[in-house]
Structure formats: structure tokens, C-alpha cells
């Protein structure tokens, strides 16, 4: 098994010293839309789009042109896209392909694709998920973003199908909480039981109504209600193919900057 440990930024990444760029405190008006130019982006197949960038970062880049402090990397670009998508009523607003391409480029080319990711707070296995079985999903609007199943030992296995906004990433890894000293996960016997509890919380209903990402429980599989009525928009998504592990890992690297993770 190849496991990728995601440290919080003070362990590996440069400290986030620019005020106004803390994900959990940002508002949509804190972003400006920037169209980057350069041979590197074209070479790497980064779509020519307007990208959301914190206004504080834009000011910093202008002040430090030509210096190392005036540069950014693909991890920054993807993280800001995920932050913006969380806040934007239209979600990704046509930037899904760009997010996926950036996610593909986050891990070093010589690093094996991981089949598990972890931090001090959670451990998430990546693998096959049968969408026709009992699952908990991460959804937004009428789109399936990710799904988890039990691994038989109390932990969860996840598959990711579409780009994750920042809140969706937190929801997914929240399903994979590490047990406490007594072996329980937030007073539940294990991570899967905790995930079931979370999917039934009223907060998921509120998030859904507000247009955000939320958890949903499908006892009989995606798109099949308890009375076995087919819910067409969801049932049709059973044929979705999960993203490659390298891309999935890139989408979760945003949590390296997130104290809530």
C-alpha cells in the first residue's frame, strides 16, 4: 500500500503569511479573477481561463514582482479554486476541467499514486466503491462528488468522481476520522458508524438547501429510495468512473492549509 501523509502547512509548506488568505475566514468578495499568462501553463495544459485569486495575494504579487515572494504554484491555484467554488453559488462555474488538470500536477511525477491518504486527524483509503450498495455520498446540487463505503473493519474507503470544493473535501475526510484512545470515533464505535450519523444530521439538509456540498445516505445504492423507487438523476450517475488516485490525492492536498481538517 502506498500512503500519502498530508501534513499541515507548518510541517512542509511555506507558512501562509499573507493576511486575508485563510480558507475558513474568506468571503467571495475577497477574490479577484486573474487570467495568468505564461509558457509554463500552456506547456502543462492548464486551460486559459480566469482564475480566482485572493485579493491579498494579488497585492503581494504586484509588490514582489521578480522576486521569489511574487511567485505561485499549481497547489495554490487549485486551493484557491476550491475555496472559491465553496463560496460561489454556481460552484465550479465551468472550471472543472482546469481543477482536474491542476490536481493531476500536484504530486511529483516520480511519486507513486497513493491508495491511502492521512493526516494526524484522519486516514482515508482510496478504492473501489459499488454505487449500487449501501453508501454515503458527498453531493452538491444533483451531482455526485464522492462516495464512501465501509471496509469491514470500521474504516471507510472512498472514490472521488468530480472536483471537490473545499467544504466537500472536509466532508469526505471527516468520514475518515481516526479513533480516539478508547477506539471510538466521536462517541461512535468506528468511522463508518460516525459517517452514518453525520449523513443524518440536519446540517446536511441546510447545506443542501443553501446550494453547498453535503452528505447523503443511500441504503439501497445511489438513486434508489427505500421503497425501491428509482430517482432518475441520481440513478443515472451509477455509471460514473472514479478519478485516478493521483488526481484524487491532488484534490485533497488543499487540506494541508486548512486548520479545520
GISULGI-V634489 format. One line per field, one symbol per residue. burial: + if it has 24 or more other C-alpha atoms within 12 Angstrom, else -. Layout:
# GISULGI-V634489
burial->???
This chain:
# GISULGI-V634489
burial->---+++++------------++++-+-+-++--------------++---+++++-++-+-----------+-+++++++++++++++--++--++-++++++++++-----+++++++-++++++++++++-++++++++++++++++++--++++++++++++++++++++++++++-----++---++++++++++----+--++---+++++++--++++---------++-++-+-+++++++++++++++++--+
